[in-house]
Amino acid sequence: MAEEKLSHLDRSGRPKMVDVSEKPETARVAIAKGVVRMKPETFRLIQSGGLAKGDVFTTAKLAGIMAAKKTAELIPLCHPILISSVDVEFSPDETSSTIEITATVRSTGKTGVEMEALTAVAVSALTIYDMGKAVDRAMRIENIRLTFKSGGKSGTVALE
């Protein structure tokens, strides 16, 4: 069994950026999800557009898209990537007073877009929190995770 090692550390254990220069370009897709949980009253205010800070869904969508584009500036050792598309969608669930966030990022390149999708979800969730915190400081951001990736050496990976 080959010994597993972290790709972002050199032989001495110091951080390094992975060299992707020899990797072939492939079509890449990554999907990430996360949930914002809140009080039912907060959920209703968001759904009705009644928060003082404005339209939560439009603002959080734009924040997620912008965050995906800035991922290499936020995450050390993350490669700057030419992103083809970013989509951020929201699935409100009145029964559980939650909003599920799904971010899909596409690119053609030498490295994947998982970090961009995860960053889009995280910043969208933080934006929802920021816009609602005046009425609900108990909101929780939960379960941010990669649910799908395709492209590159590892091919397609479906998680949930």
N, C-alpha and C positions, 0 to 999 in steps of 0.2 A: 504494500500500500504506500503510495507516494505521500510525503508529508505535505499537508496543507500550509499555505503561507499567505499572508496579507499582501495584496498587490501594490499597495501604496507605501510599502516600507522597503528600503534597500537592505543589503546584506548586514549592515550595522544597526538596523532598526530605526533609521532616520526616515522621515517622510520623503516621498518622491512622487512625481507625477508619472503615471504609467505611460510608456512609449507606445503609441498606437500607429506609428508611421508605417509599419509593415502590414497592418491589418487591411483587408479589403473593405471597400465601401459597400454597405448593404442597406436596404430599406429597414428602418427601425420604427417600432411602435412601442409605447409604454402607457399603461393605464394604472392610475392610482386612485384610491378612494379614502375617504375619511368621513367622520360624523361630528356634527355639533349638536349637543343635547342641551335643552333649555326648558324653562318653565312653560306651561301651556299658554300663559298670558303673553309671554315674549314671542312665542311661536305665532300667535294670532296677530300681534303687532307687526311682525316681519311680513307675514302673508298679506296683510291689508295695506302695507306701505305706511304704517303709522309711526315709525320711528323718526325721531327728530333729525337724525343724520341723513335721512333720505332712503333711496331705493337700495336695499341691501343686496339683492341678487345681481343687479347690474354692476354695482361697485365691487362686490366680491369676485365677480367674473373677470372684470378688468384687472383687479389686483392679482388674481391667479395667473392670468396670461402674462402680465408684466413680470411676475416673479419667475415664471418658467424661463423667460428670456434673460433674466439676470442670474440664473443659478450659478454659473461659473464665477461670478463676483461674490457670491455668498458662501459657497462650499469650497473650502481649500482643496486643491489638487483636482478639482472637477474641470474637465476640458470645456472650453467654449465650443458650442455646437451651433451649426446653421440649422435652425428649426424650420421645418416646413409648415407645421400647423400646431396650434394649441386649442383645445376645446375644453371648457369647464362647464359642467352641467350640475344642476341641483335637483334633488329628489326630496321634497318636503314630505314628512310623515306625521300627520296630525295626531294619530293614535299614540305615538311615542314622543311627540314634541321634539322631533329631530329633523335635521337637514343633512342628507347624505350628499357629499360632494364627489364628483367623478371628473378626473382630469385625464385627457388623452393627448399625448404628444407624439408627433411624427417627425421623422428626419431621414435623410439618406446620408450615411457617414460611417466613420471608422469606430465609433463608440456609441453606446446606447443612450437613451433619453429617460431612463428610470428616475434619475435625480431631478430632472426637470418636471416630470409628472408629480413626484412626491412634493416638490417645492410648491408647485401650483396649488395642490390640495391644502398644504399647510398654511400658505398665505391667504388663500380664500377663506379658510376656517378662522384664521386670526382676524380677518376683516369683518366677518360676521360677528365674532366676539366683540371687537372694538365698537362696532356700530350698535350693539345691543347691551353693552355692559352698564350703561346708565340705568337700565331698568332690570337687569338680571346679572349680577356679578357671579352667580352660581353656575353659569353656563360652563359646559365641559367640551373640550375638543378630544375626540376619542378615535382610536383604531385607524390611524393613518397607516396605509400599507400599499405595497405594490400588488396589483391583482393580475397583471398580464404584461408580458414583454415578448417581442419577436424581433428577429434579426440577429446578425452576428453569429459567432461560433456556437453559442449555446442554443440557438434556434428559438423555438416558441416555448414559453413557460407560462402556464395558466395557474394562478394561485387564487385563493379567496380567503 
